[in-house]
Amino acid sequence: MSRDAGGKRGGKGESPPRKVSPEKARDKVFATALKILAARPRSESQLRERLLSRPWAEPEAVDACIERLKELGYVNDRTFAESYANHRVNLKPVGRSRIARELAGKKVSRETISKALDNVFEEVGEDALIDRAIEKRMRTYGRPTDQNGAKRMFDHLARLGFEYDLIVRKLRALRASIEEE
């Protein structure tokens, strides 16, 4: 058999896809959703998009599937966002805005992101995270000794997603401690 432009196998008189009963379609969508979620957690929008990308998935079956998964507790954007943010904060010191950007890329609503980040950063303060990031940076590159070194440190902390005011305050305190020594 040869492959067509879409990479699918097919022969010469390929028949159109058969119509499947609504019950079987729902079962197939549900099974596929469980396989997708077993691979890794996803937001509701990500899961919907993945399911609708299947050629046999009907929008009604996908909606019913997602509602059922919500009832079972397998799909919940709030817990997804909180666990994702907790994981990212424990993995590497990153700021609020970077995690918010990443969650927005995962198609989580702004309101859900805000609530999740409030909960996560209530437990772990951004001050403690930026201190960890500064210590780690100084172990690798040493203390910034000139204006260019301070700018590189500032840029690094900004890429990690820390707020401008917090970065400036911490770098001023770092400069003051260097001048005292």
ZADO-1210 file (C-alpha; in nm, 4 decimals, padded with zeros to 6 digits):
<atoms>
<atom x="00.0000" y="00.0000" z="00.0000" code="MET" pos="1"/>
<atom x="00.1116" y="00.3496" z="-00.0663" code="SER" pos="2"/>
<atom x="00.0762" y="00.6577" z="00.1488" code="ARG" pos="3"/>
<atom x="-00.1199" y="00.9595" z="00.0337" code="ASP" pos="4"/>
<atom x="-00.0207" y="01.3246" z="00.0876" code="ALA" pos="5"/>
<atom x="-00.1530" y="01.3146" z="00.4453" code="GLY" pos="6"/>
<atom x="00.0677" y="01.0164" z="00.5295" code="GLY" pos="7"/>
<atom x="-00.2288" y="00.7778" z="00.5545" code="LYS" pos="8"/>
<atom x="-00.2278" y="00.4361" z="00.4021" code="ARG" pos="9"/>
<atom x="-00.4712" y="00.3705" z="00.1300" code="GLY" pos="10"/>
<atom x="-00.5205" y="00.1701" z="-00.1791" code="GLY" pos="11"/>
<atom x="-00.6860" y="00.2459" z="-00.5063" code="LYS" pos="12"/>
<atom x="-01.0592" y="00.2325" z="-00.4392" code="GLY" pos="13"/>
<atom x="-01.0472" y="00.3601" z="-00.0812" code="GLU" pos="14"/>
<atom x="-01.3956" y="00.3734" z="00.0639" code="SER" pos="15"/>
<atom x="-01.5222" y="00.6706" z="00.2614" code="PRO" pos="16"/>
<atom x="-01.5196" y="00.6355" z="00.6402" code="PRO" pos="17"/>
<atom x="-01.8135" y="00.4362" z="00.7732" code="ARG" pos="18"/>
<atom x="-02.0740" y="00.6072" z="00.9844" code="LYS" pos="19"/>
<atom x="-02.0454" y="00.4876" z="01.3440" code="VAL" pos="20"/>
<atom x="-02.3333" y="00.4794" z="01.5902" code="SER" pos="21"/>
<atom x="-02.3407" y="00.7721" z="01.8363" code="PRO" pos="22"/>
<atom x="-02.2831" y="00.5374" z="02.1335" code="GLU" pos="23"/>
<atom x="-01.9738" y="00.3835" z="01.9759" code="LYS" pos="24"/>
<atom x="-01.8463" y="00.7279" z="01.8777" code="ALA" pos="25"/>
<atom x="-01.8849" y="00.8505" z="02.2387" code="ARG" pos="26"/>
<atom x="-01.7064" y="00.5411" z="02.3686" code="ASP" pos="27"/>
<atom x="-01.4225" y="00.5859" z="02.1208" code="LYS" pos="28"/>
<atom x="-01.3856" y="00.9560" z="02.2089" code="VAL" pos="29"/>
<atom x="-01.3900" y="00.8745" z="02.5811" code="PHE" pos="30"/>
<atom x="-01.1257" y="00.6030" z="02.5427" code="ALA" pos="31"/>
<atom x="-00.9078" y="00.8340" z="02.3358" code="THR" pos="32"/>
<atom x="-00.9461" y="01.1117" z="02.5943" code="ALA" pos="33"/>
<atom x="-00.8362" y="00.8776" z="02.8718" code="LEU" pos="34"/>
<atom x="-00.5293" y="00.7757" z="02.6702" code="LYS" pos="35"/>
<atom x="-00.4408" y="01.1407" z="02.6091" code="ILE" pos="36"/>
<atom x="-00.4796" y="01.2259" z="02.9785" code="LEU" pos="37"/>
<atom x="-00.2816" y="00.9186" z="03.0823" code="ALA" pos="38"/>
<atom x="00.0145" y="01.0453" z="02.8812" code="ALA" pos="39"/>
<atom x="00.0139" y="01.3807" z="03.0637" code="ARG" pos="40"/>
<atom x="-00.2326" y="01.6210" z="03.2230" code="PRO" pos="41"/>
<atom x="-00.3948" y="01.8725" z="02.9906" code="ARG" pos="42"/>
<atom x="-00.6261" y="02.1674" z="03.0201" code="SER" pos="43"/>
<atom x="-00.9847" y="02.1382" z="02.9020" code="GLU" pos="44"/>
<atom x="-00.9149" y="02.3422" z="02.5882" code="SER" pos="45"/>
<atom x="-00.6063" y="02.1396" z="02.5011" code="GLN" pos="46"/>
<atom x="-00.7987" y="01.8151" z="02.5397" code="LEU" pos="47"/>
<atom x="-01.0906" y="01.9440" z="02.3317" code="ARG" pos="48"/>
<atom x="-00.8514" y="02.0548" z="02.0567" code="GLU" pos="49"/>
<atom x="-00.6735" y="01.7182" z="02.0526" code="ARG" pos="50"/>
<atom x="-00.9987" y="01.5244" z="02.0379" code="LEU" pos="51"/>
<atom x="-01.1483" y="01.7421" z="01.7650" code="LEU" pos="52"/>
<atom x="-00.8369" y="01.6911" z="01.5548" code="SER" pos="53"/>
<atom x="-00.9375" y="01.3275" z="01.5139" code="ARG" pos="54"/>
<atom x="-01.1271" y="01.2836" z="01.1859" code="PRO" pos="55"/>
<atom x="-01.3912" y="01.0597" z="01.3430" code="TRP" pos="56"/>
<atom x="-01.4630" y="01.2785" z="01.6478" code="ALA" pos="57"/>
<atom x="-01.7971" y="01.4582" z="01.6460" code="GLU" pos="58"/>
<atom x="-01.8180" y="01.7863" z="01.8416" code="PRO" pos="59"/>
<atom x="-02.1228" y="01.6652" z="02.0369" code="GLU" pos="60"/>
<atom x="-01.9407" y="01.3487" z="02.1438" code="ALA" pos="61"/>
<atom x="-01.6353" y="01.5510" z="02.2465" code="VAL" pos="62"/>
<atom x="-01.8468" y="01.7905" z="02.4548" code="ASP" pos="63"/>
<atom x="-02.0249" y="01.4997" z="02.6252" code="ALA" pos="64"/>
<atom x="-01.6917" y="01.3307" z="02.6916" code="CYS" pos="65"/>
<atom x="-01.5386" y="01.6399" z="02.8484" code="ILE" pos="66"/>
<atom x="-01.8438" y="01.6934" z="03.0688" code="GLU" pos="67"/>
<atom x="-01.8174" y="01.3319" z="03.1874" code="ARG" pos="68"/>
<atom x="-01.4450" y="01.3718" z="03.2553" code="LEU" pos="69"/>
<atom x="-01.5186" y="01.6866" z="03.4559" code="LYS" pos="70"/>
<atom x="-01.7746" y="01.4942" z="03.6645" code="GLU" pos="71"/>
<atom x="-01.5156" y="01.2243" z="03.7305" code="LEU" pos="72"/>
<atom x="-01.2550" y="01.4864" z="03.8233" code="GLY" pos="73"/>
<atom x="-01.0128" y="01.3994" z="03.5424" code="TYR" pos="74"/>
<atom x="-01.0413" y="01.7418" z="03.3782" code="VAL" pos="75"/>
<atom x="-01.0250" y="02.0499" z="03.5989" code="ASN" pos="76"/>
<atom x="-00.8416" y="02.3594" z="03.4775" code="ASP" pos="77"/>
<atom x="-00.7995" y="02.5021" z="03.8282" code="ARG" pos="78"/>
<atom x="-00.6211" y="02.1952" z="03.9670" code="THR" pos="79"/>
<atom x="-00.4260" y="02.1605" z="03.6419" code="PHE" pos="80"/>
<atom x="-00.3028" y="02.5204" z="03.6687" code="ALA" pos="81"/>
<atom x="-00.2159" y="02.4884" z="04.0374" code="GLU" pos="82"/>
<atom x="-00.0274" y="02.1617" z="03.9970" code="SER" pos="83"/>
<atom x="00.1560" y="02.2960" z="03.6907" code="TYR" pos="84"/>
<atom x="00.2563" y="02.6137" z="03.8764" code="ALA" pos="85"/>
<atom x="00.3642" y="02.4176" z="04.1860" code="ASN" pos="86"/>
<atom x="00.5735" y="02.1873" z="03.9721" code="HIS" pos="87"/>
<atom x="00.7411" y="02.4759" z="03.7880" code="ARG" pos="88"/>
<atom x="00.8159" y="02.6668" z="04.1099" code="VAL" pos="89"/>
<atom x="00.9648" y="02.3601" z="04.2793" code="ASN" pos="90"/>
<atom x="01.1642" y="02.2653" z="03.9707" code="LEU" pos="91"/>
<atom x="01.3282" y="02.6033" z="03.9139" code="LYS" pos="92"/>
<atom x="01.2811" y="02.9477" z="04.0657" code="PRO" pos="93"/>
<atom x="01.0560" y="03.1264" z="03.8174" code="VAL" pos="94"/>
<atom x="00.8350" y="03.4283" z="03.8527" code="GLY" pos="95"/>
<atom x="00.4644" y="03.4743" z="03.8338" code="ARG" pos="96"/>
<atom x="00.4532" y="03.6289" z="03.4865" code="SER" pos="97"/>
<atom x="00.6472" y="03.3455" z="03.3250" code="ARG" pos="98"/>
<atom x="00.4175" y="03.0790" z="03.4683" code="ILE" pos="99"/>
<atom x="00.1158" y="03.2882" z="03.3651" code="ALA" pos="100"/>
<atom x="00.2510" y="03.3021" z="03.0088" code="ARG" pos="101"/>
<atom x="00.3093" y="02.9286" z="03.0012" code="GLU" pos="102"/>
<atom x="-00.0404" y="02.8532" z="03.1320" code="LEU" pos="103"/>
<atom x="-00.1933" y="03.0924" z="02.8806" code="ALA" pos="104"/>
<atom x="-00.0107" y="02.8953" z="02.6123" code="GLY" pos="105"/>
<atom x="-00.1823" y="02.5862" z="02.7487" code="LYS" pos="106"/>
<atom x="-00.5168" y="02.7586" z="02.6916" code="LYS" pos="107"/>
<atom x="-00.6156" y="02.8122" z="03.0540" code="VAL" pos="108"/>
<atom x="-00.8419" y="03.1116" z="03.1208" code="SER" pos="109"/>
<atom x="-00.6918" y="03.4267" z="03.2736" code="ARG" pos="110"/>
<atom x="-00.9205" y="03.4078" z="03.5755" code="GLU" pos="111"/>
<atom x="-00.8169" y="03.0485" z="03.6479" code="THR" pos="112"/>
<atom x="-00.4505" y="03.1387" z="03.6040" code="ILE" pos="113"/>
<atom x="-00.4822" y="03.4300" z="03.8438" code="SER" pos="114"/>
<atom x="-00.6498" y="03.2222" z="04.1153" code="LYS" pos="115"/>
<atom x="-00.4020" y="02.9363" z="04.0771" code="ALA" pos="116"/>
<atom x="-00.1009" y="03.1675" z="04.0935" code="LEU" pos="117"/>
<atom x="-00.2431" y="03.3446" z="04.3987" code="ASP" pos="118"/>
<atom x="-00.2629" y="03.0090" z="04.5777" code="ASN" pos="119"/>
<atom x="00.0830" y="02.8954" z="04.4713" code="VAL" pos="120"/>
<atom x="00.2630" y="03.2211" z="04.5465" code="PHE" pos="121"/>
<atom x="00.0813" y="03.2499" z="04.8794" code="GLU" pos="122"/>
<atom x="00.2663" y="02.9359" z="04.9896" code="GLU" pos="123"/>
<atom x="00.6000" y="03.0184" z="04.8244" code="VAL" pos="124"/>
<atom x="00.6826" y="03.3880" z="04.8205" code="GLY" pos="125"/>
<atom x="00.8307" y="03.5456" z="04.5123" code="GLU" pos="126"/>
<atom x="01.1003" y="03.7018" z="04.7337" code="ASP" pos="127"/>
<atom x="01.2255" y="03.3568" z="04.8306" code="ALA" pos="128"/>
<atom x="01.2182" y="03.2428" z="04.4680" code="LEU" pos="129"/>
<atom x="01.4147" y="03.5403" z="04.3384" code="ILE" pos="130"/>
<atom x="01.6691" y="03.4915" z="04.6173" code="ASP" pos="131"/>
<atom x="01.7125" y="03.1297" z="04.5051" code="ARG" pos="132"/>
<atom x="01.7515" y="03.2427" z="04.1437" code="ALA" pos="133"/>
<atom x="02.0127" y="03.5050" z="04.2388" code="ILE" pos="134"/>
<atom x="02.2109" y="03.2566" z="04.4502" code="GLU" pos="135"/>
<atom x="02.2079" y="03.0030" z="04.1681" code="LYS" pos="136"/>
<atom x="02.3193" y="03.2636" z="03.9147" code="ARG" pos="137"/>
<atom x="02.6000" y="03.3810" z="04.1430" code="MET" pos="138"/>
<atom x="02.7236" y="03.0231" z="04.1976" code="ARG" pos="139"/>
<atom x="02.7621" y="02.9901" z="03.8221" code="THR" pos="140"/>
<atom x="02.8781" y="03.3375" z="03.7160" code="TYR" pos="141"/>
<atom x="02.9876" y="03.5026" z="04.0396" code="GLY" pos="142"/>
<atom x="02.8686" y="03.8362" z="04.1706" code="ARG" pos="143"/>
<atom x="02.8116" y="04.1097" z="03.9164" code="PRO" pos="144"/>
<atom x="03.1122" y="04.3391" z="03.9450" code="THR" pos="145"/>
<atom x="03.0188" y="04.6087" z="03.6952" code="ASP" pos="146"/>
<atom x="02.7191" y="04.7641" z="03.5239" code="GLN" pos="147"/>
<atom x="02.7214" y="04.5047" z="03.2432" code="ASN" pos="148"/>
<atom x="02.7203" y="04.2187" z="03.4942" code="GLY" pos="149"/>
<atom x="02.4260" y="04.3762" z="03.6759" code="ALA" pos="150"/>
<atom x="02.2412" y="04.4156" z="03.3462" code="LYS" pos="151"/>
<atom x="02.2993" y="04.0498" z="03.2579" code="ARG" pos="152"/>
<atom x="02.1681" y="03.9510" z="03.6026" code="MET" pos="153"/>
<atom x="01.8655" y="04.1786" z="03.5541" code="PHE" pos="154"/>
<atom x="01.7939" y="04.0319" z="03.2095" code="ASP" pos="155"/>
<atom x="01.8246" y="03.6793" z="03.3440" code="HIS" pos="156"/>
<atom x="01.5787" y="03.7480" z="03.6256" code="LEU" pos="157"/>
<atom x="01.3379" y="03.9204" z="03.3866" code="ALA" pos="158"/>
<atom x="01.3433" y="03.6142" z="03.1565" code="ARG" pos="159"/>
<atom x="01.2596" y="03.3998" z="03.4571" code="LEU" pos="160"/>
<atom x="00.9424" y="03.6070" z="03.4937" code="GLY" pos="161"/>
<atom x="01.0085" y="03.8175" z="03.8012" code="PHE" pos="162"/>
<atom x="00.8522" y="04.1616" z="03.8296" code="GLU" pos="163"/>
<atom x="01.0623" y="04.4683" z="03.7444" code="TYR" pos="164"/>
<atom x="01.0269" y="04.6343" z="04.0855" code="ASP" pos="165"/>
<atom x="01.1257" y="04.3190" z="04.2706" code="LEU" pos="166"/>
<atom x="01.4340" y="04.2691" z="04.0509" code="ILE" pos="167"/>
<atom x="01.5465" y="04.6291" z="04.0979" code="VAL" pos="168"/>
<atom x="01.4986" y="04.6086" z="04.4752" code="ARG" pos="169"/>
<atom x="01.6965" y="04.2837" z="04.5007" code="LYS" pos="170"/>
<atom x="01.9794" y="04.4054" z="04.2769" code="LEU" pos="171"/>
<atom x="02.0097" y="04.7288" z="04.4778" code="ARG" pos="172"/>
<atom x="02.0306" y="04.5257" z="04.7981" code="ALA" pos="173"/>
<atom x="02.2945" y="04.3042" z="04.6354" code="LEU" pos="174"/>
<atom x="02.4945" y="04.6105" z="04.5261" code="ARG" pos="175"/>
<atom x="02.4719" y="04.7561" z="04.8771" code="ALA" pos="176"/>
<atom x="02.5996" y="04.4314" z="05.0314" code="SER" pos="177"/>
<atom x="02.8897" y="04.4254" z="04.7821" code="ILE" pos="178"/>
<atom x="02.9845" y="04.7846" z="04.8640" code="GLU" pos="179"/>
<atom x="02.9815" y="04.7098" z="05.2384" code="GLU" pos="180"/>
<atom x="03.2362" y="04.4293" z="05.1967" code="GLU" pos="181"/>
</atoms>
